Amino acid sequence: MMMTNERKIWEAALLLVRRHGSEAVGIAEREAERFRGGDDELTCVVWCWIARSTAELLRPEPEIGERIH
């Protein structure tokens, strides 16, 4: 059974956080920037999603009105 793309994004974000802690967002953003404007725009978009997901994982508290599990 194949995982959804969204799940893969979250797994990549979690792996970055586990390996790099608070530096994970910056690492993902640098990777996105590395692919920006090149021939592989999709990879840039994926790294942007990973950076956003990583930032959410590292956020200390939920947003007002945000559901938590």
mmCIF file of the N, C-alpha and C atoms, coordinates in Angstrom:
data_MODEL
# 
_entry.id   MODEL 
# 
loop_
_atom_site.group_PDB 
_atom_site.id 
_atom_site.type_symbol 
_atom_site.label_atom_id 
_atom_site.label_alt_id 
_atom_site.label_comp_id 
_atom_site.label_asym_id 
_atom_site.label_entity_id 
_atom_site.label_seq_id 
_atom_site.pdbx_PDB_ins_code 
_atom_site.Cartn_x 
_atom_site.Cartn_y 
_atom_site.Cartn_z 
_atom_site.occupancy 
_atom_site.B_iso_or_equiv 
_atom_site.pdbx_formal_charge 
_atom_site.auth_seq_id 
_atom_site.auth_comp_id 
_atom_site.auth_asym_id 
_atom_site.auth_atom_id 
_atom_site.pdbx_PDB_model_num 
ATOM 1   N N  . MET A 1 1  ? 0.846  -1.191 0.000   1.00 0.00 ? 1  MET A N  1 
ATOM 2   C CA . MET A 1 1  ? 0.000  0.000  0.000   1.00 0.00 ? 1  MET A CA 1 
ATOM 3   C C  . MET A 1 1  ? 0.889  1.252  0.000   1.00 0.00 ? 1  MET A C  1 
ATOM 4   N N  . MET A 1 2  ? 0.636  2.166  -0.937  1.00 0.00 ? 2  MET A N  1 
ATOM 5   C CA . MET A 1 2  ? 1.431  3.383  -1.031  1.00 0.00 ? 2  MET A CA 1 
ATOM 6   C C  . MET A 1 2  ? 0.948  4.434  -0.033  1.00 0.00 ? 2  MET A C  1 
ATOM 7   N N  . MET A 1 3  ? 1.901  5.176  0.517   1.00 0.00 ? 3  MET A N  1 
ATOM 8   C CA . MET A 1 3  ? 1.549  6.271  1.412   1.00 0.00 ? 3  MET A CA 1 
ATOM 9   C C  . MET A 1 3  ? 1.106  7.466  0.588   1.00 0.00 ? 3  MET A C  1 
ATOM 10  N N  . THR A 1 4  ? 0.304  8.312  1.200   1.00 0.00 ? 4  THR A N  1 
ATOM 11  C CA . THR A 1 4  ? -0.087 9.533  0.508   1.00 0.00 ? 4  THR A CA 1 
ATOM 12  C C  . THR A 1 4  ? 1.091  10.499 0.483   1.00 0.00 ? 4  THR A C  1 
ATOM 13  N N  . ASN A 1 5  ? 1.062  11.421 -0.449  1.00 0.00 ? 5  ASN A N  1 
ATOM 14  C CA . ASN A 1 5  ? 2.126  12.415 -0.526  1.00 0.00 ? 5  ASN A CA 1 
ATOM 15  C C  . ASN A 1 5  ? 2.193  13.256 0.734   1.00 0.00 ? 5  ASN A C  1 
ATOM 16  N N  . GLU A 1 6  ? 1.029  13.586 1.300   1.00 0.00 ? 6  GLU A N  1 
ATOM 17  C CA . GLU A 1 6  ? 1.021  14.394 2.515   1.00 0.00 ? 6  GLU A CA 1 
ATOM 18  C C  . GLU A 1 6  ? 1.722  13.666 3.657   1.00 0.00 ? 6  GLU A C  1 
ATOM 19  N N  . ARG A 1 7  ? 1.486  12.398 3.765   1.00 0.00 ? 7  ARG A N  1 
ATOM 20  C CA . ARG A 1 7  ? 2.135  11.628 4.827   1.00 0.00 ? 7  ARG A CA 1 
ATOM 21  C C  . ARG A 1 7  ? 3.648  11.615 4.620   1.00 0.00 ? 7  ARG A C  1 
ATOM 22  N N  . LYS A 1 8  ? 4.092  11.497 3.392   1.00 0.00 ? 8  LYS A N  1 
ATOM 23  C CA . LYS A 1 8  ? 5.526  11.514 3.103   1.00 0.00 ? 8  LYS A CA 1 
ATOM 24  C C  . LYS A 1 8  ? 6.145  12.846 3.497   1.00 0.00 ? 8  LYS A C  1 
ATOM 25  N N  . ILE A 1 9  ? 5.420  13.930 3.250   1.00 0.00 ? 9  ILE A N  1 
ATOM 26  C CA . ILE A 1 9  ? 5.896  15.267 3.629   1.00 0.00 ? 9  ILE A CA 1 
ATOM 27  C C  . ILE A 1 9  ? 6.094  15.335 5.141   1.00 0.00 ? 9  ILE A C  1 
ATOM 28  N N  . TRP A 1 10 ? 5.083  14.881 5.891   1.00 0.00 ? 10 TRP A N  1 
ATOM 29  C CA . TRP A 1 10 ? 5.169  14.917 7.351   1.00 0.00 ? 10 TRP A CA 1 
ATOM 30  C C  . TRP A 1 10 ? 6.276  14.008 7.870   1.00 0.00 ? 10 TRP A C  1 
ATOM 31  N N  . GLU A 1 11 ? 6.473  12.858 7.247   1.00 0.00 ? 11 GLU A N  1 
ATOM 32  C CA . GLU A 1 11 ? 7.547  11.965 7.672   1.00 0.00 ? 11 GLU A CA 1 
ATOM 33  C C  . GLU A 1 11 ? 8.911  12.591 7.422   1.00 0.00 ? 11 GLU A C  1 
ATOM 34  N N  . ALA A 1 12 ? 9.054  13.271 6.306   1.00 0.00 ? 12 ALA A N  1 
ATOM 35  C CA . ALA A 1 12 ? 10.315 13.965 6.010   1.00 0.00 ? 12 ALA A CA 1 
ATOM 36  C C  . ALA A 1 12 ? 10.550 15.082 7.025   1.00 0.00 ? 12 ALA A C  1 
ATOM 37  N N  . ALA A 1 13 ? 9.501  15.823 7.351   1.00 0.00 ? 13 ALA A N  1 
ATOM 38  C CA . ALA A 1 13 ? 9.617  16.898 8.339   1.00 0.00 ? 13 ALA A CA 1 
ATOM 39  C C  . ALA A 1 13 ? 10.015 16.337 9.698   1.00 0.00 ? 13 ALA A C  1 
ATOM 40  N N  . LEU A 1 14 ? 9.389  15.253 10.107  1.00 0.00 ? 14 LEU A N  1 
ATOM 41  C CA . LEU A 1 14 ? 9.701  14.636 11.392  1.00 0.00 ? 14 LEU A CA 1 
ATOM 42  C C  . LEU A 1 14 ? 11.150 14.144 11.425  1.00 0.00 ? 14 LEU A C  1 
ATOM 43  N N  . LEU A 1 15 ? 11.594 13.560 10.340  1.00 0.00 ? 15 LEU A N  1 
ATOM 44  C CA . LEU A 1 15 ? 12.973 13.098 10.261  1.00 0.00 ? 15 LEU A CA 1 
ATOM 45  C C  . LEU A 1 15 ? 13.952 14.272 10.391  1.00 0.00 ? 15 LEU A C  1 
ATOM 46  N N  . LEU A 1 16 ? 13.663 15.367 9.719   1.00 0.00 ? 16 LEU A N  1 
ATOM 47  C CA . LEU A 1 16 ? 14.518 16.560 9.834   1.00 0.00 ? 16 LEU A CA 1 
ATOM 48  C C  . LEU A 1 16 ? 14.573 17.066 11.266  1.00 0.00 ? 16 LEU A C  1 
ATOM 49  N N  . VAL A 1 17 ? 13.428 17.109 11.933  1.00 0.00 ? 17 VAL A N  1 
ATOM 50  C CA . VAL A 1 17 ? 13.384 17.584 13.321  1.00 0.00 ? 17 VAL A CA 1 
ATOM 51  C C  . VAL A 1 17 ? 14.184 16.644 14.223  1.00 0.00 ? 17 VAL A C  1 
ATOM 52  N N  . ARG A 1 18 ? 14.037 15.362 14.028  1.00 0.00 ? 18 ARG A N  1 
ATOM 53  C CA . ARG A 1 18 ? 14.778 14.400 14.851  1.00 0.00 ? 18 ARG A CA 1 
ATOM 54  C C  . ARG A 1 18 ? 16.284 14.528 14.655  1.00 0.00 ? 18 ARG A C  1 
ATOM 55  N N  . ARG A 1 19 ? 16.699 14.769 13.430  1.00 0.00 ? 19 ARG A N  1 
ATOM 56  C CA . ARG A 1 19 ? 18.130 14.852 13.142  1.00 0.00 ? 19 ARG A CA 1 
ATOM 57  C C  . ARG A 1 19 ? 18.741 16.215 13.452  1.00 0.00 ? 19 ARG A C  1 
ATOM 58  N N  . HIS A 1 20 ? 17.969 17.285 13.237  1.00 0.00 ? 20 HIS A N  1 
ATOM 59  C CA . HIS A 1 20 ? 18.556 18.626 13.304  1.00 0.00 ? 20 HIS A CA 1 
ATOM 60  C C  . HIS A 1 20 ? 17.905 19.557 14.327  1.00 0.00 ? 20 HIS A C  1 
ATOM 61  N N  . GLY A 1 21 ? 16.864 19.102 15.004  1.00 0.00 ? 21 GLY A N  1 
ATOM 62  C CA . GLY A 1 21 ? 16.227 19.923 16.028  1.00 0.00 ? 21 GLY A CA 1 
ATOM 63  C C  . GLY A 1 21 ? 15.736 21.253 15.487  1.00 0.00 ? 21 GLY A C  1 
ATOM 64  N N  . SER A 1 22 ? 16.046 22.314 16.204  1.00 0.00 ? 22 SER A N  1 
ATOM 65  C CA . SER A 1 22 ? 15.536 23.642 15.854  1.00 0.00 ? 22 SER A CA 1 
ATOM 66  C C  . SER A 1 22 ? 16.104 24.177 14.536  1.00 0.00 ? 22 SER A C  1 
ATOM 67  N N  . GLU A 1 23 ? 17.154 23.580 14.022  1.00 0.00 ? 23 GLU A N  1 
ATOM 68  C CA . GLU A 1 23 ? 17.737 24.016 12.747  1.00 0.00 ? 23 GLU A CA 1 
ATOM 69  C C  . GLU A 1 23 ? 17.015 23.410 11.546  1.00 0.00 ? 23 GLU A C  1 
ATOM 70  N N  . ALA A 1 24 ? 16.063 22.523 11.779  1.00 0.00 ? 24 ALA A N  1 
ATOM 71  C CA . ALA A 1 24 ? 15.399 21.786 10.694  1.00 0.00 ? 24 ALA A CA 1 
ATOM 72  C C  . ALA A 1 24 ? 14.680 22.701 9.705   1.00 0.00 ? 24 ALA A C  1 
ATOM 73  N N  . VAL A 1 25 ? 14.024 23.727 10.191  1.00 0.00 ? 25 VAL A N  1 
ATOM 74  C CA . VAL A 1 25 ? 13.295 24.633 9.293   1.00 0.00 ? 25 VAL A CA 1 
ATOM 75  C C  . VAL A 1 25 ? 14.266 25.318 8.332   1.00 0.00 ? 25 VAL A C  1 
ATOM 76  N N  . GLY A 1 26 ? 15.358 25.823 8.866   1.00 0.00 ? 26 GLY A N  1 
ATOM 77  C CA . GLY A 1 26 ? 16.358 26.494 8.019   1.00 0.00 ? 26 GLY A CA 1 
ATOM 78  C C  . GLY A 1 26 ? 16.948 25.570 6.978   1.00 0.00 ? 26 GLY A C  1 
ATOM 79  N N  . ILE A 1 27 ? 17.172 24.330 7.354   1.00 0.00 ? 27 ILE A N  1 
ATOM 80  C CA . ILE A 1 27 ? 17.713 23.355 6.409   1.00 0.00 ? 27 ILE A CA 1 
ATOM 81  C C  . ILE A 1 27 ? 16.725 23.121 5.265   1.00 0.00 ? 27 ILE A C  1 
ATOM 82  N N  . ALA A 1 28 ? 15.458 22.924 5.603   1.00 0.00 ? 28 ALA A N  1 
ATOM 83  C CA . ALA A 1 28 ? 14.439 22.704 4.573   1.00 0.00 ? 28 ALA A CA 1 
ATOM 84  C C  . ALA A 1 28 ? 14.289 23.936 3.680   1.00 0.00 ? 28 ALA A C  1 
ATOM 85  N N  . GLU A 1 29 ? 14.341 25.124 4.275   1.00 0.00 ? 29 GLU A N  1 
ATOM 86  C CA . GLU A 1 29 ? 14.227 26.353 3.482   1.00 0.00 ? 29 GLU A CA 1 
ATOM 87  C C  . GLU A 1 29 ? 15.410 26.513 2.530   1.00 0.00 ? 29 GLU A C  1 
ATOM 88  N N  . ARG A 1 30 ? 16.606 26.151 2.983   1.00 0.00 ? 30 ARG A N  1 
ATOM 89  C CA . ARG A 1 30 ? 17.780 26.228 2.102   1.00 0.00 ? 30 ARG A CA 1 
ATOM 90  C C  . ARG A 1 30 ? 17.664 25.246 0.943   1.00 0.00 ? 30 ARG A C  1 
ATOM 91  N N  . GLU A 1 31 ? 17.136 24.062 1.221   1.00 0.00 ? 31 GLU A N  1 
ATOM 92  C CA . GLU A 1 31 ? 16.943 23.091 0.142   1.00 0.00 ? 31 GLU A CA 1 
ATOM 93  C C  . GLU A 1 31 ? 15.931 23.616 -0.879  1.00 0.00 ? 31 GLU A C  1 
ATOM 94  N N  . ALA A 1 32 ? 14.849 24.219 -0.395  1.00 0.00 ? 32 ALA A N  1 
ATOM 95  C CA . ALA A 1 32 ? 13.852 24.790 -1.308  1.00 0.00 ? 32 ALA A CA 1 
ATOM 96  C C  . ALA A 1 32 ? 14.492 25.876 -2.175  1.00 0.00 ? 32 ALA A C  1 
ATOM 97  N N  . GLU A 1 33 ? 15.283 26.719 -1.555  1.00 0.00 ? 33 GLU A N  1 
ATOM 98  C CA . GLU A 1 33 ? 15.932 27.810 -2.285  1.00 0.00 ? 33 GLU A CA 1 
ATOM 99  C C  . GLU A 1 33 ? 16.909 27.272 -3.332  1.00 0.00 ? 33 GLU A C  1 
ATOM 100 N N  . ARG A 1 34 ? 17.565 26.180 -3.018  1.00 0.00 ? 34 ARG A N  1 
ATOM 101 C CA . ARG A 1 34 ? 18.521 25.570 -3.940  1.00 0.00 ? 34 ARG A CA 1 
ATOM 102 C C  . ARG A 1 34 ? 17.849 25.141 -5.247  1.00 0.00 ? 34 ARG A C  1 
ATOM 103 N N  . PHE A 1 35 ? 16.583 24.733 -5.165  1.00 0.00 ? 35 PHE A N  1 
ATOM 104 C CA . PHE A 1 35 ? 15.869 24.264 -6.358  1.00 0.00 ? 35 PHE A CA 1 
ATOM 105 C C  . PHE A 1 35 ? 15.005 25.354 -7.011  1.00 0.00 ? 35 PHE A C  1 
ATOM 106 N N  . ARG A 1 36 ? 14.882 26.512 -6.363  1.00 0.00 ? 36 ARG A N  1 
ATOM 107 C CA . ARG A 1 36 ? 14.041 27.586 -6.892  1.00 0.00 ? 36 ARG A CA 1 
ATOM 108 C C  . ARG A 1 36 ? 14.604 28.116 -8.212  1.00 0.00 ? 36 ARG A C  1 
ATOM 109 N N  . GLY A 1 37 ? 13.728 28.235 -9.191  1.00 0.00 ? 37 GLY A N  1 
ATOM 110 C CA . GLY A 1 37 ? 14.121 28.795 -10.476 1.00 0.00 ? 37 GLY A CA 1 
ATOM 111 C C  . GLY A 1 37 ? 14.858 27.837 -11.391 1.00 0.00 ? 37 GLY A C  1 
ATOM 112 N N  . GLY A 1 38 ? 15.046 26.616 -10.950 1.00 0.00 ? 38 GLY A N  1 
ATOM 113 C CA . GLY A 1 38 ? 15.746 25.637 -11.782 1.00 0.00 ? 38 GLY A CA 1 
ATOM 114 C C  . GLY A 1 38 ? 14.784 24.820 -12.622 1.00 0.00 ? 38 GLY A C  1 
ATOM 115 N N  . ASP A 1 39 ? 15.299 23.746 -13.140 1.00 0.00 ? 39 ASP A N  1 
ATOM 116 C CA . ASP A 1 39 ? 14.497 22.865 -13.983 1.00 0.00 ? 39 ASP A CA 1 
ATOM 117 C C  . ASP A 1 39 ? 13.537 21.986 -13.187 1.00 0.00 ? 39 ASP A C  1 
ATOM 118 N N  . ASP A 1 40 ? 13.741 21.897 -11.884 1.00 0.00 ? 40 ASP A N  1 
ATOM 119 C CA . ASP A 1 40 ? 12.950 20.990 -11.050 1.00 0.00 ? 40 ASP A CA 1 
ATOM 120 C C  . ASP A 1 40 ? 12.116 21.776 -10.042 1.00 0.00 ? 40 ASP A C  1 
ATOM 121 N N  . GLU A 1 41 ? 11.141 22.513 -10.538 1.00 0.00 ? 41 GLU A N  1 
ATOM 122 C CA . GLU A 1 41 ? 10.294 23.333 -9.663  1.00 0.00 ? 41 GLU A CA 1 
ATOM 123 C C  . GLU A 1 41 ? 9.488  22.488 -8.670  1.00 0.00 ? 41 GLU A C  1 
ATOM 124 N N  . LEU A 1 42 ? 9.110  21.280 -9.070  1.00 0.00 ? 42 LEU A N  1 
ATOM 125 C CA . LEU A 1 42 ? 8.338  20.424 -8.174  1.00 0.00 ? 42 LEU A CA 1 
ATOM 126 C C  . LEU A 1 42 ? 9.128  20.109 -6.911  1.00 0.00 ? 42 LEU A C  1 
ATOM 127 N N  . THR A 1 43 ? 10.420 19.865 -7.044  1.00 0.00 ? 43 THR A N  1 
ATOM 128 C CA . THR A 1 43 ? 11.249 19.596 -5.877  1.00 0.00 ? 43 THR A CA 1 
ATOM 129 C C  . THR A 1 43 ? 11.285 20.814 -4.965  1.00 0.00 ? 43 THR A C  1 
ATOM 130 N N  . CYS A 1 44 ? 11.331 21.992 -5.529  1.00 0.00 ? 44 CYS A N  1 
ATOM 131 C CA . CYS A 1 44 ? 11.278 23.224 -4.740  1.00 0.00 ? 44 CYS A CA 1 
ATOM 132 C C  . CYS A 1 44 ? 9.975  23.290 -3.951  1.00 0.00 ? 44 CYS A C  1 
ATOM 133 N N  . VAL A 1 45 ? 8.866  22.998 -4.598  1.00 0.00 ? 45 VAL A N  1 
ATOM 134 C CA . VAL A 1 45 ? 7.558  23.031 -3.935  1.00 0.00 ? 45 VAL A CA 1 
ATOM 135 C C  . VAL A 1 45 ? 7.511  22.015 -2.798  1.00 0.00 ? 45 VAL A C  1 
ATOM 136 N N  . VAL A 1 46 ? 8.025  20.831 -3.036  1.00 0.00 ? 46 VAL A N  1 
ATOM 137 C CA . VAL A 1 46 ? 8.029  19.799 -1.997  1.00 0.00 ? 46 VAL A CA 1 
ATOM 138 C C  . VAL A 1 46 ? 8.847  20.262 -0.796  1.00 0.00 ? 46 VAL A C  1 
ATOM 139 N N  . TRP A 1 47 ? 10.014 20.845 -1.031  1.00 0.00 ? 47 TRP A N  1 
ATOM 140 C CA . TRP A 1 47 ? 10.826 21.335 0.085   1.00 0.00 ? 47 TRP A CA 1 
ATOM 141 C C  . TRP A 1 47 ? 10.138 22.484 0.818   1.00 0.00 ? 47 TRP A C  1 
ATOM 142 N N  . CYS A 1 48 ? 9.386  23.292 0.107   1.00 0.00 ? 48 CYS A N  1 
ATOM 143 C CA . CYS A 1 48 ? 8.607  24.350 0.769   1.00 0.00 ? 48 CYS A CA 1 
ATOM 144 C C  . CYS A 1 48 ? 7.558  23.735 1.697   1.00 0.00 ? 48 CYS A C  1 
ATOM 145 N N  . TRP A 1 49 ? 6.894  22.687 1.220   1.00 0.00 ? 49 TRP A N  1 
ATOM 146 C CA . TRP A 1 49 ? 5.911  21.984 2.065   1.00 0.00 ? 49 TRP A CA 1 
ATOM 147 C C  . TRP A 1 49 ? 6.583  21.373 3.291   1.00 0.00 ? 49 TRP A C  1 
ATOM 148 N N  . ILE A 1 50 ? 7.754  20.786 3.073   1.00 0.00 ? 50 ILE A N  1 
ATOM 149 C CA . ILE A 1 50 ? 8.484  20.184 4.192   1.00 0.00 ? 50 ILE A CA 1 
ATOM 150 C C  . ILE A 1 50 ? 8.882  21.261 5.202   1.00 0.00 ? 50 ILE A C  1 
ATOM 151 N N  . ALA A 1 51 ? 9.338  22.399 4.720   1.00 0.00 ? 51 ALA A N  1 
ATOM 152 C CA . ALA A 1 51 ? 9.721  23.494 5.620   1.00 0.00 ? 51 ALA A CA 1 
ATOM 153 C C  . ALA A 1 51 ? 8.530  23.965 6.451   1.00 0.00 ? 51 ALA A C  1 
ATOM 154 N N  . ARG A 1 52 ? 7.378  24.113 5.797   1.00 0.00 ? 52 ARG A N  1 
ATOM 155 C CA . ARG A 1 52 ? 6.168  24.532 6.505   1.00 0.00 ? 52 ARG A CA 1 
ATOM 156 C C  . ARG A 1 52 ? 5.751  23.506 7.558   1.00 0.00 ? 52 ARG A C  1 
ATOM 157 N N  . SER A 1 53 ? 5.802  22.241 7.192   1.00 0.00 ? 53 SER A N  1 
ATOM 158 C CA . SER A 1 53 ? 5.432  21.165 8.121   1.00 0.00 ? 53 SER A CA 1 
ATOM 159 C C  . SER A 1 53 ? 6.412  21.090 9.280   1.00 0.00 ? 53 SER A C  1 
ATOM 160 N N  . THR A 1 54 ? 7.687  21.302 8.988   1.00 0.00 ? 54 THR A N  1 
ATOM 161 C CA . THR A 1 54 ? 8.710  21.302 10.030  1.00 0.00 ? 54 THR A CA 1 
ATOM 162 C C  . THR A 1 54 ? 8.466  22.431 11.022  1.00 0.00 ? 54 THR A C  1 
ATOM 163 N N  . ALA A 1 55 ? 8.125  23.597 10.515  1.00 0.00 ? 55 ALA A N  1 
ATOM 164 C CA . ALA A 1 55 ? 7.826  24.730 11.394  1.00 0.00 ? 55 ALA A CA 1 
ATOM 165 C C  . ALA A 1 55 ? 6.625  24.428 12.284  1.00 0.00 ? 55 ALA A C  1 
ATOM 166 N N  . GLU A 1 56 ? 5.626  23.758 11.735  1.00 0.00 ? 56 GLU A N  1 
ATOM 167 C CA . GLU A 1 56 ? 4.459  23.388 12.541  1.00 0.00 ? 56 GLU A CA 1 
ATOM 168 C C  . GLU A 1 56 ? 4.837  22.396 13.628  1.00 0.00 ? 56 GLU A C  1 
ATOM 169 N N  . LEU A 1 57 ? 5.700  21.443 13.316  1.00 0.00 ? 57 LEU A N  1 
ATOM 170 C CA . LEU A 1 57 ? 6.131  20.474 14.321  1.00 0.00 ? 57 LEU A CA 1 
ATOM 171 C C  . LEU A 1 57 ? 6.895  21.142 15.464  1.00 0.00 ? 57 LEU A C  1 
ATOM 172 N N  . LEU A 1 58 ? 7.640  22.173 15.142  1.00 0.00 ? 58 LEU A N  1 
ATOM 173 C CA . LEU A 1 58 ? 8.464  22.843 16.149  1.00 0.00 ? 58 LEU A CA 1 
ATOM 174 C C  . LEU A 1 58 ? 7.734  23.949 16.904  1.00 0.00 ? 58 LEU A C  1 
ATOM 175 N N  . ARG A 1 59 ? 6.535  24.281 16.478  1.00 0.00 ? 59 ARG A N  1 
ATOM 176 C CA . ARG A 1 59 ? 5.768  25.332 17.146  1.00 0.00 ? 59 ARG A CA 1 
ATOM 177 C C  . ARG A 1 59 ? 5.448  24.880 18.575  1.00 0.00 ? 59 ARG A C  1 
ATOM 178 N N  . PRO A 1 60 ? 5.748  25.705 19.581  1.00 0.00 ? 60 PRO A N  1 
ATOM 179 C CA . PRO A 1 60 ? 5.581  25.265 20.968  1.00 0.00 ? 60 PRO A CA 1 
ATOM 180 C C  . PRO A 1 60 ? 4.132  25.130 21.430  1.00 0.00 ? 60 PRO A C  1 
ATOM 181 N N  . GLU A 1 61 ? 3.235  25.914 20.856  1.00 0.00 ? 61 GLU A N  1 
ATOM 182 C CA . GLU A 1 61 ? 1.831  25.871 21.278  1.00 0.00 ? 61 GLU A CA 1 
ATOM 183 C C  . GLU A 1 61 ? 0.937  25.946 20.061  1.00 0.00 ? 61 GLU A C  1 
ATOM 184 N N  . PRO A 1 62 ? -0.263 25.338 20.139  1.00 0.00 ? 62 PRO A N  1 
ATOM 185 C CA . PRO A 1 62 ? -1.204 25.414 19.020  1.00 0.00 ? 62 PRO A CA 1 
ATOM 186 C C  . PRO A 1 62 ? -1.740 26.842 18.847  1.00 0.00 ? 62 PRO A C  1 
ATOM 187 N N  . GLU A 1 63 ? -2.146 27.150 17.635  1.00 0.00 ? 63 GLU A N  1 
ATOM 188 C CA . GLU A 1 63 ? -2.786 28.435 17.332  1.00 0.00 ? 63 GLU A CA 1 
ATOM 189 C C  . GLU A 1 63 ? -4.139 28.496 18.023  1.00 0.00 ? 63 GLU A C  1 
ATOM 190 N N  . ILE A 1 64 ? -4.661 29.693 18.234  1.00 0.00 ? 64 ILE A N  1 
ATOM 191 C CA . ILE A 1 64 ? -5.981 29.854 18.829  1.00 0.00 ? 64 ILE A CA 1 
ATOM 192 C C  . ILE A 1 64 ? -7.027 29.196 17.927  1.00 0.00 ? 64 ILE A C  1 
ATOM 193 N N  . GLY A 1 65 ? -7.838 28.338 18.506  1.00 0.00 ? 65 GLY A N  1 
ATOM 194 C CA . GLY A 1 65 ? -8.873 27.649 17.750  1.00 0.00 ? 65 GLY A CA 1 
ATOM 195 C C  . GLY A 1 65 ? -8.395 26.428 16.994  1.00 0.00 ? 65 GLY A C  1 
ATOM 196 N N  . GLU A 1 66 ? -7.102 26.146 17.045  1.00 0.00 ? 66 GLU A N  1 
ATOM 197 C CA . GLU A 1 66 ? -6.577 24.996 16.321  1.00 0.00 ? 66 GLU A CA 1 
ATOM 198 C C  . GLU A 1 66 ? -6.886 23.716 17.085  1.00 0.00 ? 66 GLU A C  1 
ATOM 199 N N  . ARG A 1 67 ? -7.339 22.716 16.330  1.00 0.00 ? 67 ARG A N  1 
ATOM 200 C CA . ARG A 1 67 ? -7.631 21.425 16.944  1.00 0.00 ? 67 ARG A CA 1 
ATOM 201 C C  . ARG A 1 67 ? -6.330 20.680 17.194  1.00 0.00 ? 67 ARG A C  1 
ATOM 202 N N  . ILE A 1 68 ? -6.267 19.986 18.315  1.00 0.00 ? 68 ILE A N  1 
ATOM 203 C CA . ILE A 1 68 ? -5.115 19.140 18.603  1.00 0.00 ? 68 ILE A CA 1 
ATOM 204 C C  . ILE A 1 68 ? -5.589 17.723 18.853  1.00 0.00 ? 68 ILE A C  1 
ATOM 205 N N  . HIS A 1 69 ? -4.707 16.783 18.666  1.00 0.00 ? 69 HIS A N  1 
ATOM 206 C CA . HIS A 1 69 ? -5.069 15.377 18.810  1.00 0.00 ? 69 HIS A CA 1 
ATOM 207 C C  . HIS A 1 69 ? -4.728 14.887 20.190  1.00 0.00 ? 69 HIS A C  1 
# 
